[in-house]
């Protein structure tokens, strides 16, 4: 499992707004009313981030983080409360 931190971009949203998510929190399974909708959810395989792709995806309030092992996108201001 890869480590995540606050301000790290973990996905692409279809709308121009940013969503604050917690990918480490598990979905609660206490709801007794279940539908097959949750079971039918299909995830798209992750794509390897290249420098060219990161440059295409970056916005004004984001940065590209390059380390010897990976290339990641992150927000310039990491803390969610200070970004608003």
PDB file with SEQRES, HELIX, SHEET and CRYST1 records, atoms N, CA, C and O in Angstrom:
SEQRES   1 A   84  UNK UNK UNK UNK UNK UNK UNK UNK UNK UNK UNK UNK UNK          
SEQRES   2 A   84  UNK UNK UNK UNK UNK UNK UNK UNK UNK UNK UNK UNK UNK          
SEQRES   3 A   84  UNK UNK UNK UNK UNK UNK UNK UNK UNK UNK UNK UNK UNK          
SEQRES   4 A   84  UNK UNK UNK UNK UNK UNK UNK UNK UNK UNK UNK UNK UNK          
SEQRES   5 A   84  UNK UNK UNK UNK UNK UNK UNK UNK UNK UNK UNK UNK UNK          
SEQRES   6 A   84  UNK UNK UNK UNK UNK UNK UNK UNK UNK UNK UNK UNK UNK          
SEQRES   7 A   84  UNK UNK UNK UNK UNK UNK                                      
HELIX    1 AA1 UNK A   36  UNK A   39  1                                   4    
HELIX    2 AA2 UNK A   51  UNK A   57  1                                   7    
HELIX    3 AA3 UNK A   80  UNK A   83  1                                   4    
SHEET    1 AA1 2 UNK A  62  UNK A  66  0                                        
SHEET    2 AA1 2 UNK A  71  UNK A  75 -1                                        
CRYST1    1.000    1.000    1.000  90.00  90.00  90.00 P 1           1          
ATOM      1  N   UNK A   1       0.839  -1.179   0.000  1.00  0.00           N  
ATOM      2  CA  UNK A   1       0.000   0.000   0.000  1.00  0.00           C  
ATOM      3  C   UNK A   1       0.887   1.246   0.000  1.00  0.00           C  
ATOM      4  O   UNK A   1       1.864   1.321   0.746  1.00  0.00           O  
ATOM      5  N   UNK A   2       0.547   2.202  -0.824  1.00  0.00           N  
ATOM      6  CA  UNK A   2       1.313   3.435  -0.910  1.00  0.00           C  
ATOM      7  C   UNK A   2       0.889   4.383   0.204  1.00  0.00           C  
ATOM      8  O   UNK A   2      -0.275   4.394   0.606  1.00  0.00           O  
ATOM      9  N   UNK A   3       1.818   5.165   0.696  1.00  0.00           N  
ATOM     10  CA  UNK A   3       1.519   6.134   1.738  1.00  0.00           C  
ATOM     11  C   UNK A   3       0.952   7.399   1.105  1.00  0.00           C  
ATOM     12  O   UNK A   3       1.387   7.823   0.034  1.00  0.00           O  
ATOM     13  N   UNK A   4      -0.023   7.994   1.782  1.00  0.00           N  
ATOM     14  CA  UNK A   4      -0.618   9.254   1.333  1.00  0.00           C  
ATOM     15  C   UNK A   4      -0.479  10.281   2.448  1.00  0.00           C  
ATOM     16  O   UNK A   4      -0.313   9.921   3.614  1.00  0.00           O  
ATOM     17  N   UNK A   5      -0.547  11.550   2.091  1.00  0.00           N  
ATOM     18  CA  UNK A   5      -0.462  12.628   3.063  1.00  0.00           C  
ATOM     19  C   UNK A   5      -1.437  13.716   2.668  1.00  0.00           C  
ATOM     20  O   UNK A   5      -1.922  13.743   1.537  1.00  0.00           O  
ATOM     21  N   UNK A   6      -1.729  14.620   3.607  1.00  0.00           N  
ATOM     22  CA  UNK A   6      -2.684  15.693   3.355  1.00  0.00           C  
ATOM     23  C   UNK A   6      -2.162  16.598   2.246  1.00  0.00           C  
ATOM     24  O   UNK A   6      -0.999  17.003   2.254  1.00  0.00           O  
ATOM     25  N   UNK A   7      -3.030  16.908   1.298  1.00  0.00           N  
ATOM     26  CA  UNK A   7      -2.659  17.752   0.176  1.00  0.00           C  
ATOM     27  C   UNK A   7      -2.215  16.989  -1.053  1.00  0.00           C  
ATOM     28  O   UNK A   7      -2.046  17.576  -2.121  1.00  0.00           O  
ATOM     29  N   UNK A   8      -2.025  15.690  -0.916  1.00  0.00           N  
ATOM     30  CA  UNK A   8      -1.619  14.861  -2.050  1.00  0.00           C  
ATOM     31  C   UNK A   8      -2.829  14.628  -2.956  1.00  0.00           C  
ATOM     32  O   UNK A   8      -3.930  14.380  -2.465  1.00  0.00           O  
ATOM     33  N   UNK A   9      -2.636  14.706  -4.245  1.00  0.00           N  
ATOM     34  CA  UNK A   9      -3.716  14.479  -5.205  1.00  0.00           C  
ATOM     35  C   UNK A   9      -3.756  12.991  -5.521  1.00  0.00           C  
ATOM     36  O   UNK A   9      -2.775  12.420  -5.999  1.00  0.00           O  
ATOM     37  N   UNK A  10      -4.914  12.361  -5.246  1.00  0.00           N  
ATOM     38  CA  UNK A  10      -5.019  10.909  -5.399  1.00  0.00           C  
ATOM     39  C   UNK A  10      -5.945  10.494  -6.536  1.00  0.00           C  
ATOM     40  O   UNK A  10      -6.101   9.300  -6.791  1.00  0.00           O  
ATOM     41  N   UNK A  11      -6.559  11.447  -7.222  1.00  0.00           N  
ATOM     42  CA  UNK A  11      -7.446  11.080  -8.313  1.00  0.00           C  
ATOM     43  C   UNK A  11      -7.882  12.299  -9.105  1.00  0.00           C  
ATOM     44  O   UNK A  11      -7.560  13.434  -8.757  1.00  0.00           O  
ATOM     45  N   UNK A  12      -8.619  12.045 -10.173  1.00  0.00           N  
ATOM     46  CA  UNK A  12      -9.114  13.104 -11.046  1.00  0.00           C  
ATOM     47  C   UNK A  12     -10.629  13.117 -10.957  1.00  0.00           C  
ATOM     48  O   UNK A  12     -11.273  12.076 -11.089  1.00  0.00           O  
ATOM     49  N   UNK A  13     -11.200  14.293 -10.734  1.00  0.00           N  
ATOM     50  CA  UNK A  13     -12.646  14.456 -10.640  1.00  0.00           C  
ATOM     51  C   UNK A  13     -13.162  14.987 -11.965  1.00  0.00           C  
ATOM     52  O   UNK A  13     -12.470  15.745 -12.645  1.00  0.00           O  
ATOM     53  N   UNK A  14     -14.375  14.592 -12.336  1.00  0.00           N  
ATOM     54  CA  UNK A  14     -14.920  15.002 -13.632  1.00  0.00           C  
ATOM     55  C   UNK A  14     -15.349  16.469 -13.652  1.00  0.00           C  
ATOM     56  O   UNK A  14     -15.538  17.038 -14.727  1.00  0.00           O  
ATOM     57  N   UNK A  15     -15.505  17.090 -12.480  1.00  0.00           N  
ATOM     58  CA  UNK A  15     -15.907  18.494 -12.395  1.00  0.00           C  
ATOM     59  C   UNK A  15     -14.703  19.331 -11.957  1.00  0.00           C  
ATOM     60  O   UNK A  15     -13.745  18.790 -11.403  1.00  0.00           O  
ATOM     61  N   UNK A  16     -14.743  20.649 -12.199  1.00  0.00           N  
ATOM     62  CA  UNK A  16     -13.568  21.477 -11.909  1.00  0.00           C  
ATOM     63  C   UNK A  16     -13.326  21.771 -10.427  1.00  0.00           C  
ATOM     64  O   UNK A  16     -12.325  22.409 -10.098  1.00  0.00           O  
ATOM     65  N   UNK A  17     -14.197  21.333  -9.530  1.00  0.00           N  
ATOM     66  CA  UNK A  17     -13.996  21.596  -8.099  1.00  0.00           C  
ATOM     67  C   UNK A  17     -13.108  20.523  -7.477  1.00  0.00           C  
ATOM     68  O   UNK A  17     -13.043  19.395  -7.966  1.00  0.00           O  
ATOM     69  N   UNK A  18     -12.426  20.888  -6.393  1.00  0.00           N  
ATOM     70  CA  UNK A  18     -11.586  19.945  -5.672  1.00  0.00           C  
ATOM     71  C   UNK A  18     -12.394  19.266  -4.577  1.00  0.00           C  
ATOM     72  O   UNK A  18     -13.172  19.923  -3.886  1.00  0.00           O  
ATOM     73  N   UNK A  19     -12.222  17.969  -4.410  1.00  0.00           N  
ATOM     74  CA  UNK A  19     -12.860  17.215  -3.343  1.00  0.00           C  
ATOM     75  C   UNK A  19     -11.801  16.809  -2.332  1.00  0.00           C  
ATOM     76  O   UNK A  19     -10.735  16.314  -2.699  1.00  0.00           O  
ATOM     77  N   UNK A  20     -12.098  17.021  -1.069  1.00  0.00           N  
ATOM     78  CA  UNK A  20     -11.194  16.572  -0.018  1.00  0.00           C  
ATOM     79  C   UNK A  20     -11.648  15.186   0.415  1.00  0.00           C  
ATOM     80  O   UNK A  20     -12.770  15.014   0.891  1.00  0.00           O  
ATOM     81  N   UNK A  21     -10.782  14.211   0.252  1.00  0.00           N  
ATOM     82  CA  UNK A  21     -11.122  12.829   0.576  1.00  0.00           C  
ATOM     83  C   UNK A  21     -10.080  12.258   1.527  1.00  0.00           C  
ATOM     84  O   UNK A  21      -8.971  12.780   1.645  1.00  0.00           O  
ATOM     85  N   UNK A  22     -10.458  11.180   2.200  1.00  0.00           N  
ATOM     86  CA  UNK A  22      -9.544  10.463   3.067  1.00  0.00           C  
ATOM     87  C   UNK A  22      -9.462   9.030   2.555  1.00  0.00           C  
ATOM     88  O   UNK A  22     -10.294   8.203   2.928  1.00  0.00           O  
ATOM     89  N   UNK A  23      -8.487   8.715   1.713  1.00  0.00           N  
ATOM     90  CA  UNK A  23      -8.409   7.375   1.133  1.00  0.00           C  
ATOM     91  C   UNK A  23      -8.025   6.285   2.128  1.00  0.00           C  
ATOM     92  O   UNK A  23      -8.121   5.101   1.803  1.00  0.00           O  
ATOM     93  N   UNK A  24      -7.593   6.654   3.328  1.00  0.00           N  
ATOM     94  CA  UNK A  24      -7.206   5.645   4.313  1.00  0.00           C  
ATOM     95  C   UNK A  24      -8.381   5.173   5.162  1.00  0.00           C  
ATOM     96  O   UNK A  24      -8.279   4.149   5.839  1.00  0.00           O  
ATOM     97  N   UNK A  25      -9.496   5.905   5.137  1.00  0.00           N  
ATOM     98  CA  UNK A  25     -10.653   5.533   5.946  1.00  0.00           C  
ATOM     99  C   UNK A  25     -11.452   4.451   5.224  1.00  0.00           C  
ATOM    100  O   UNK A  25     -11.725   4.557   4.028  1.00  0.00           O  
ATOM    101  N   UNK A  26     -11.817   3.420   5.962  1.00  0.00           N  
ATOM    102  CA  UNK A  26     -12.571   2.314   5.380  1.00  0.00           C  
ATOM    103  C   UNK A  26     -14.060   2.643   5.333  1.00  0.00           C  
ATOM    104  O   UNK A  26     -14.558   3.425   6.142  1.00  0.00           O  
ATOM    105  N   UNK A  27     -14.750   2.052   4.396  1.00  0.00           N  
ATOM    106  CA  UNK A  27     -16.180   2.230   4.281  1.00  0.00           C  
ATOM    107  C   UNK A  27     -16.863   1.434   5.387  1.00  0.00           C  
ATOM    108  O   UNK A  27     -16.540   0.267   5.609  1.00  0.00           O  
ATOM    109  N   UNK A  28     -17.817   2.073   6.087  1.00  0.00           N  
ATOM    110  CA  UNK A  28     -18.525   1.397   7.162  1.00  0.00           C  
ATOM    111  C   UNK A  28     -19.520   0.406   6.582  1.00  0.00           C  
ATOM    112  O   UNK A  28     -20.248   0.723   5.641  1.00  0.00           O  
ATOM    113  N   UNK A  29     -19.548  -0.783   7.139  1.00  0.00           N  
ATOM    114  CA  UNK A  29     -20.417  -1.836   6.639  1.00  0.00           C  
ATOM    115  C   UNK A  29     -21.579  -2.112   7.584  1.00  0.00           C  
ATOM    116  O   UNK A  29     -22.063  -3.242   7.644  1.00  0.00           O  
ATOM    117  N   UNK A  30     -22.039  -1.099   8.328  1.00  0.00           N  
ATOM    118  CA  UNK A  30     -23.111  -1.298   9.296  1.00  0.00           C  
ATOM    119  C   UNK A  30     -24.494  -1.141   8.691  1.00  0.00           C  
ATOM    120  O   UNK A  30     -25.475  -1.510   9.337  1.00  0.00           O  
ATOM    121  N   UNK A  31     -24.615  -0.622   7.510  1.00  0.00           N  
ATOM    122  CA  UNK A  31     -25.912  -0.405   6.888  1.00  0.00           C  
ATOM    123  C   UNK A  31     -26.513  -1.745   6.459  1.00  0.00           C  
ATOM    124  O   UNK A  31     -25.877  -2.506   5.730  1.00  0.00           O  
ATOM    125  N   UNK A  32     -27.730  -2.030   6.907  1.00  0.00           N  
ATOM    126  CA  UNK A  32     -28.354  -3.297   6.559  1.00  0.00           C  
ATOM    127  C   UNK A  32     -29.039  -3.240   5.201  1.00  0.00           C  
ATOM    128  O   UNK A  32     -29.289  -4.277   4.587  1.00  0.00           O  
ATOM    129  N   UNK A  33     -29.342  -2.046   4.733  1.00  0.00           N  
ATOM    130  CA  UNK A  33     -29.964  -1.922   3.414  1.00  0.00           C  
ATOM    131  C   UNK A  33     -28.858  -1.870   2.364  1.00  0.00           C  
ATOM    132  O   UNK A  33     -28.204  -0.840   2.203  1.00  0.00           O  
ATOM    133  N   UNK A  34     -28.655  -2.934   1.677  1.00  0.00           N  
ATOM    134  CA  UNK A  34     -27.610  -2.965   0.662  1.00  0.00           C  
ATOM    135  C   UNK A  34     -28.231  -3.126  -0.718  1.00  0.00           C  
ATOM    136  O   UNK A  34     -29.307  -3.702  -0.877  1.00  0.00           O  
ATOM    137  N   UNK A  35     -27.548  -2.620  -1.671  1.00  0.00           N  
ATOM    138  CA  UNK A  35     -27.966  -2.775  -3.059  1.00  0.00           C  
ATOM    139  C   UNK A  35     -26.788  -3.330  -3.849  1.00  0.00           C  
ATOM    140  O   UNK A  35     -25.657  -3.370  -3.364  1.00  0.00           O  
ATOM    141  N   UNK A  36     -27.065  -3.739  -5.025  1.00  0.00           N  
ATOM    142  CA  UNK A  36     -25.975  -4.259  -5.858  1.00  0.00           C  
ATOM    143  C   UNK A  36     -25.146  -3.133  -6.461  1.00  0.00           C  
ATOM    144  O   UNK A  36     -24.160  -3.393  -7.151  1.00  0.00           O  
ATOM    145  N   UNK A  37     -25.534  -1.878  -6.207  1.00  0.00           N  
ATOM    146  CA  UNK A  37     -24.794  -0.738  -6.743  1.00  0.00           C  
ATOM    147  C   UNK A  37     -23.354  -0.725  -6.228  1.00  0.00           C  
ATOM    148  O   UNK A  37     -22.427  -0.485  -7.001  1.00  0.00           O  
ATOM    149  N   UNK A  38     -23.159  -0.980  -4.936  1.00  0.00           N  
ATOM    150  CA  UNK A  38     -21.805  -0.994  -4.377  1.00  0.00           C  
ATOM    151  C   UNK A  38     -20.973  -2.130  -4.960  1.00  0.00           C  
ATOM    152  O   UNK A  38     -19.767  -1.976  -5.153  1.00  0.00           O  
ATOM    153  N   UNK A  39     -21.588  -3.239  -5.236  1.00  0.00           N  
ATOM    154  CA  UNK A  39     -20.865  -4.388  -5.771  1.00  0.00           C  
ATOM    155  C   UNK A  39     -20.481  -4.194  -7.229  1.00  0.00           C  
ATOM    156  O   UNK A  39     -19.501  -4.770  -7.702  1.00  0.00           O  
ATOM    157  N   UNK A  40     -21.260  -3.375  -7.946  1.00  0.00           N  
ATOM    158  CA  UNK A  40     -21.037  -3.199  -9.374  1.00  0.00           C  
ATOM    159  C   UNK A  40     -20.020  -2.093  -9.683  1.00  0.00           C  
ATOM    160  O   UNK A  40     -19.704  -1.859 -10.850  1.00  0.00           O  
ATOM    161  N   UNK A  41     -19.517  -1.430  -8.680  1.00  0.00           N  
ATOM    162  CA  UNK A  41     -18.550  -0.366  -8.904  1.00  0.00           C  
ATOM    163  C   UNK A  41     -17.247  -0.945  -9.442  1.00  0.00           C  
ATOM    164  O   UNK A  41     -16.668  -1.862  -8.859  1.00  0.00           O  
ATOM    165  N   UNK A  42     -16.804  -0.395 -10.554  1.00  0.00           N  
ATOM    166  CA  UNK A  42     -15.560  -0.865 -11.152  1.00  0.00           C  
ATOM    167  C   UNK A  42     -14.550   0.266 -11.126  1.00  0.00           C  
ATOM    168  O   UNK A  42     -14.859   1.399 -11.492  1.00  0.00           O  
ATOM    169  N   UNK A  43     -13.377  -0.044 -10.702  1.00  0.00           N  
ATOM    170  CA  UNK A  43     -12.308   0.943 -10.651  1.00  0.00           C  
ATOM    171  C   UNK A  43     -11.418   0.813 -11.879  1.00  0.00           C  
ATOM    172  O   UNK A  43     -11.137  -0.284 -12.360  1.00  0.00           O  
ATOM    173  N   UNK A  44     -10.990   1.957 -12.362  1.00  0.00           N  
ATOM    174  CA  UNK A  44     -10.093   1.980 -13.510  1.00  0.00           C  
ATOM    175  C   UNK A  44      -8.672   1.768 -13.005  1.00  0.00           C  
ATOM    176  O   UNK A  44      -8.286   2.326 -11.977  1.00  0.00           O  
ATOM    177  N   UNK A  45      -7.913   0.985 -13.706  1.00  0.00           N  
ATOM    178  CA  UNK A  45      -6.528   0.709 -13.318  1.00  0.00           C  
ATOM    179  C   UNK A  45      -5.735   2.011 -13.296  1.00  0.00           C  
ATOM    180  O   UNK A  45      -5.907   2.870 -14.161  1.00  0.00           O  
ATOM    181  N   UNK A  46      -4.874   2.146 -12.310  1.00  0.00           N  
ATOM    182  CA  UNK A  46      -4.077   3.365 -12.194  1.00  0.00           C  
ATOM    183  C   UNK A  46      -3.082   3.463 -13.349  1.00  0.00           C  
ATOM    184  O   UNK A  46      -2.558   2.461 -13.836  1.00  0.00           O  
ATOM    185  N   UNK A  47      -2.845   4.686 -13.762  1.00  0.00           N  
ATOM    186  CA  UNK A  47      -1.894   4.926 -14.838  1.00  0.00           C  
ATOM    187  C   UNK A  47      -0.608   5.478 -14.234  1.00  0.00           C  
ATOM    188  O   UNK A  47      -0.639   6.276 -13.297  1.00  0.00           O  
ATOM    189  N   UNK A  48       0.501   5.051 -14.772  1.00  0.00           N  
ATOM    190  CA  UNK A  48       1.790   5.517 -14.271  1.00  0.00           C  
ATOM    191  C   UNK A  48       1.941   7.000 -14.576  1.00  0.00           C  
ATOM    192  O   UNK A  48       1.680   7.440 -15.696  1.00  0.00           O  
ATOM    193  N   UNK A  49       2.361   7.767 -13.577  1.00  0.00           N  
ATOM    194  CA  UNK A  49       2.529   9.202 -13.743  1.00  0.00           C  
ATOM    195  C   UNK A  49       3.903   9.476 -14.353  1.00  0.00           C  
ATOM    196  O   UNK A  49       4.937   9.113 -13.792  1.00  0.00           O  
ATOM    197  N   UNK A  50       3.884  10.115 -15.497  1.00  0.00           N  
ATOM    198  CA  UNK A  50       5.122  10.547 -16.139  1.00  0.00           C  
ATOM    199  C   UNK A  50       5.226  12.061 -15.996  1.00  0.00           C  
ATOM    200  O   UNK A  50       4.236  12.723 -15.683  1.00  0.00           O  
ATOM    201  N   UNK A  51       6.391  12.603 -16.219  1.00  0.00           N  
ATOM    202  CA  UNK A  51       6.575  14.050 -16.105  1.00  0.00           C  
ATOM    203  C   UNK A  51       5.710  14.793 -17.127  1.00  0.00           C  
ATOM    204  O   UNK A  51       5.142  15.838 -16.810  1.00  0.00           O  
ATOM    205  N   UNK A  52       5.606  14.273 -18.327  1.00  0.00           N  
ATOM    206  CA  UNK A  52       4.789  14.900 -19.363  1.00  0.00           C  
ATOM    207  C   UNK A  52       3.310  14.914 -18.967  1.00  0.00           C  
ATOM    208  O   UNK A  52       2.622  15.915 -19.164  1.00  0.00           O  
ATOM    209  N   UNK A  53       2.826  13.805 -18.410  1.00  0.00           N  
ATOM    210  CA  UNK A  53       1.427  13.721 -17.988  1.00  0.00           C  
ATOM    211  C   UNK A  53       1.169  14.656 -16.810  1.00  0.00           C  
ATOM    212  O   UNK A  53       0.118  15.293 -16.748  1.00  0.00           O  
ATOM    213  N   UNK A  54       2.110  14.746 -15.882  1.00  0.00           N  
ATOM    214  CA  UNK A  54       1.964  15.634 -14.731  1.00  0.00           C  
ATOM    215  C   UNK A  54       1.899  17.089 -15.169  1.00  0.00           C  
ATOM    216  O   UNK A  54       1.119  17.868 -14.621  1.00  0.00           O  
ATOM    217  N   UNK A  55       2.708  17.460 -16.146  1.00  0.00           N  
ATOM    218  CA  UNK A  55       2.687  18.836 -16.654  1.00  0.00           C  
ATOM    219  C   UNK A  55       1.345  19.138 -17.309  1.00  0.00           C  
ATOM    220  O   UNK A  55       0.839  20.253 -17.185  1.00  0.00           O  
ATOM    221  N   UNK A  56       0.763  18.167 -18.002  1.00  0.00           N  
ATOM    222  CA  UNK A  56      -0.547  18.365 -18.631  1.00  0.00           C  
ATOM    223  C   UNK A  56      -1.662  18.521 -17.595  1.00  0.00           C  
ATOM    224  O   UNK A  56      -2.615  19.265 -17.827  1.00  0.00           O  
ATOM    225  N   UNK A  57      -1.557  17.835 -16.464  1.00  0.00           N  
ATOM    226  CA  UNK A  57      -2.624  17.824 -15.463  1.00  0.00           C  
ATOM    227  C   UNK A  57      -2.538  18.948 -14.442  1.00  0.00           C  
ATOM    228  O   UNK A  57      -3.537  19.244 -13.786  1.00  0.00           O  
ATOM    229  N   UNK A  58      -1.396  19.578 -14.285  1.00  0.00           N  
ATOM    230  CA  UNK A  58      -1.180  20.528 -13.198  1.00  0.00           C  
ATOM    231  C   UNK A  58      -2.045  21.778 -13.353  1.00  0.00           C  
ATOM    232  O   UNK A  58      -2.285  22.251 -14.463  1.00  0.00           O  
ATOM    233  N   UNK A  59      -2.514  22.308 -12.202  1.00  0.00           N  
ATOM    234  CA  UNK A  59      -3.287  23.556 -12.151  1.00  0.00           C  
ATOM    235  C   UNK A  59      -2.449  24.614 -11.439  1.00  0.00           C  
ATOM    236  O   UNK A  59      -1.338  24.338 -10.986  1.00  0.00           O  
ATOM    237  N   UNK A  60      -2.994  25.833 -11.345  1.00  0.00           N  
ATOM    238  CA  UNK A  60      -2.245  26.941 -10.761  1.00  0.00           C  
ATOM    239  C   UNK A  60      -1.900  26.732  -9.283  1.00  0.00           C  
ATOM    240  O   UNK A  60      -0.857  27.199  -8.824  1.00  0.00           O  
ATOM    241  N   UNK A  61      -2.758  26.039  -8.538  1.00  0.00           N  
ATOM    242  CA  UNK A  61      -2.527  25.864  -7.099  1.00  0.00           C  
ATOM    243  C   UNK A  61      -1.896  24.509  -6.765  1.00  0.00           C  
ATOM    244  O   UNK A  61      -2.013  24.032  -5.637  1.00  0.00           O  
ATOM    245  N   UNK A  62      -1.239  23.899  -7.726  1.00  0.00           N  
ATOM    246  CA  UNK A  62      -0.649  22.576  -7.539  1.00  0.00           C  
ATOM    247  C   UNK A  62       0.832  22.583  -7.896  1.00  0.00           C  
ATOM    248  O   UNK A  62       1.325  23.483  -8.575  1.00  0.00           O  
ATOM    249  N   UNK A  63       1.525  21.556  -7.419  1.00  0.00           N  
ATOM    250  CA  UNK A  63       2.951  21.391  -7.691  1.00  0.00           C  
ATOM    251  C   UNK A  63       3.222  19.955  -8.122  1.00  0.00           C  
ATOM    252  O   UNK A  63       2.441  19.052  -7.823  1.00  0.00           O  
ATOM    253  N   UNK A  64       4.315  19.751  -8.816  1.00  0.00           N  
ATOM    254  CA  UNK A  64       4.760  18.407  -9.167  1.00  0.00           C  
ATOM    255  C   UNK A  64       5.890  18.047  -8.210  1.00  0.00           C  
ATOM    256  O   UNK A  64       6.863  18.787  -8.064  1.00  0.00           O  
ATOM    257  N   UNK A  65       5.743  16.901  -7.565  1.00  0.00           N  
ATOM    258  CA  UNK A  65       6.739  16.435  -6.605  1.00  0.00           C  
ATOM    259  C   UNK A  65       7.490  15.274  -7.254  1.00  0.00           C  
ATOM    260  O   UNK A  65       6.903  14.236  -7.563  1.00  0.00           O  
ATOM    261  N   UNK A  66       8.786  15.461  -7.455  1.00  0.00           N  
ATOM    262  CA  UNK A  66       9.595  14.441  -8.121  1.00  0.00           C  
ATOM    263  C   UNK A  66      10.599  13.882  -7.122  1.00  0.00           C  
ATOM    264  O   UNK A  66      11.400  14.620  -6.547  1.00  0.00           O  
ATOM    265  N   UNK A  67      10.545  12.575  -6.925  1.00  0.00           N  
ATOM    266  CA  UNK A  67      11.496  11.874  -6.061  1.00  0.00           C  
ATOM    267  C   UNK A  67      12.158  10.789  -6.907  1.00  0.00           C  
ATOM    268  O   UNK A  67      11.701  10.529  -8.020  1.00  0.00           O  
ATOM    269  N   UNK A  68      13.209  10.155  -6.420  1.00  0.00           N  
ATOM    270  CA  UNK A  68      13.853   9.097  -7.207  1.00  0.00           C  
ATOM    271  C   UNK A  68      12.913   7.927  -7.535  1.00  0.00           C  
ATOM    272  O   UNK A  68      13.112   7.241  -8.538  1.00  0.00           O  
ATOM    273  N   UNK A  69      11.891   7.695  -6.696  1.00  0.00           N  
ATOM    274  CA  UNK A  69      11.006   6.554  -6.921  1.00  0.00           C  
ATOM    275  C   UNK A  69       9.682   6.899  -7.571  1.00  0.00           C  
ATOM    276  O   UNK A  69       9.029   6.005  -8.110  1.00  0.00           O  
ATOM    277  N   UNK A  70       9.249   8.167  -7.547  1.00  0.00           N  
ATOM    278  CA  UNK A  70       7.922   8.472  -8.081  1.00  0.00           C  
ATOM    279  C   UNK A  70       7.787   9.936  -8.488  1.00  0.00           C  
ATOM    280  O   UNK A  70       8.606  10.785  -8.136  1.00  0.00           O  
ATOM    281  N   UNK A  71       6.725  10.199  -9.241  1.00  0.00           N  
ATOM    282  CA  UNK A  71       6.322  11.546  -9.628  1.00  0.00           C  
ATOM    283  C   UNK A  71       4.881  11.702  -9.154  1.00  0.00           C  
ATOM    284  O   UNK A  71       4.015  10.912  -9.528  1.00  0.00           O  
ATOM    285  N   UNK A  72       4.620  12.725  -8.327  1.00  0.00           N  
ATOM    286  CA  UNK A  72       3.290  12.922  -7.749  1.00  0.00           C  
ATOM    287  C   UNK A  72       2.846  14.360  -7.939  1.00  0.00           C  
ATOM    288  O   UNK A  72       3.663  15.264  -8.111  1.00  0.00           O  
ATOM    289  N   UNK A  73       1.521  14.556  -7.906  1.00  0.00           N  
ATOM    290  CA  UNK A  73       0.944  15.893  -7.875  1.00  0.00           C  
ATOM    291  C   UNK A  73       0.490  16.172  -6.456  1.00  0.00           C  
ATOM    292  O   UNK A  73       0.005  15.275  -5.766  1.00  0.00           O  
ATOM    293  N   UNK A  74       0.646  17.420  -6.016  1.00  0.00           N  
ATOM    294  CA  UNK A  74       0.172  17.805  -4.695  1.00  0.00           C  
ATOM    295  C   UNK A  74      -0.250  19.259  -4.724  1.00  0.00           C  
ATOM    296  O   UNK A  74       0.110  20.000  -5.638  1.00  0.00           O  
ATOM    297  N   UNK A  75      -1.014  19.667  -3.723  1.00  0.00           N  
ATOM    298  CA  UNK A  75      -1.424  21.055  -3.600  1.00  0.00           C  
ATOM    299  C   UNK A  75      -0.238  21.876  -3.091  1.00  0.00           C  
ATOM    300  O   UNK A  75       0.608  21.360  -2.360  1.00  0.00           O  
ATOM    301  N   UNK A  76      -0.174  23.155  -3.478  1.00  0.00           N  
ATOM    302  CA  UNK A  76       0.889  24.024  -2.998  1.00  0.00           C  
ATOM    303  C   UNK A  76       0.776  24.204  -1.491  1.00  0.00           C  
ATOM    304  O   UNK A  76       1.772  24.122  -0.771  1.00  0.00           O  
ATOM    305  N   UNK A  77      -0.450  24.451  -1.015  1.00  0.00           N  
ATOM    306  CA  UNK A  77      -0.710  24.551   0.425  1.00  0.00           C  
ATOM    307  C   UNK A  77      -1.294  23.216   0.859  1.00  0.00           C  
ATOM    308  O   UNK A  77      -2.395  22.857   0.442  1.00  0.00           O  
ATOM    309  N   UNK A  78      -0.573  22.483   1.685  1.00  0.00           N  
ATOM    310  CA  UNK A  78      -0.976  21.120   2.031  1.00  0.00           C  
ATOM    311  C   UNK A  78      -2.178  21.063   2.958  1.00  0.00           C  
ATOM    312  O   UNK A  78      -3.049  20.214   2.764  1.00  0.00           O  
ATOM    313  N   UNK A  79      -2.260  21.926   3.951  1.00  0.00           N  
ATOM    314  CA  UNK A  79      -3.332  21.871   4.943  1.00  0.00           C  
ATOM    315  C   UNK A  79      -4.649  22.357   4.340  1.00  0.00           C  
ATOM    316  O   UNK A  79      -4.700  23.442   3.761  1.00  0.00           O  
ATOM    317  N   UNK A  80      -5.713  21.566   4.471  1.00  0.00           N  
ATOM    318  CA  UNK A  80      -7.009  21.877   3.867  1.00  0.00           C  
ATOM    319  C   UNK A  80      -7.592  23.191   4.386  1.00  0.00           C  
ATOM    320  O   UNK A  80      -8.176  23.951   3.613  1.00  0.00           O  
ATOM    321  N   UNK A  81      -7.445  23.464   5.664  1.00  0.00           N  
ATOM    322  CA  UNK A  81      -8.012  24.671   6.255  1.00  0.00           C  
ATOM    323  C   UNK A  81      -7.405  25.948   5.711  1.00  0.00           C  
ATOM    324  O   UNK A  81      -8.099  26.962   5.624  1.00  0.00           O  
ATOM    325  N   UNK A  82      -6.143  25.935   5.346  1.00  0.00           N  
ATOM    326  CA  UNK A  82      -5.477  27.124   4.818  1.00  0.00           C  
ATOM    327  C   UNK A  82      -5.755  27.341   3.335  1.00  0.00           C  
ATOM    328  O   UNK A  82      -5.524  28.437   2.824  1.00  0.00           O  
ATOM    329  N   UNK A  83      -6.243  26.329   2.639  1.00  0.00           N  
ATOM    330  CA  UNK A  83      -6.504  26.448   1.195  1.00  0.00           C  
ATOM    331  C   UNK A  83      -7.782  27.215   0.892  1.00  0.00           C  
ATOM    332  O   UNK A  83      -7.942  27.722  -0.218  1.00  0.00           O  
ATOM    333  N   UNK A  84      -8.693  27.312   1.852  1.00  0.00           N  
ATOM    334  CA  UNK A  84      -9.995  27.956   1.592  1.00  0.00           C  
ATOM    335  C   UNK A  84      -9.932  29.443   1.692  1.00  0.00           C  
ATOM    336  O   UNK A  84     -10.943  30.118   1.499  1.00  0.00           O  
TER     337      UNK A  84                                                      
END                                                                             
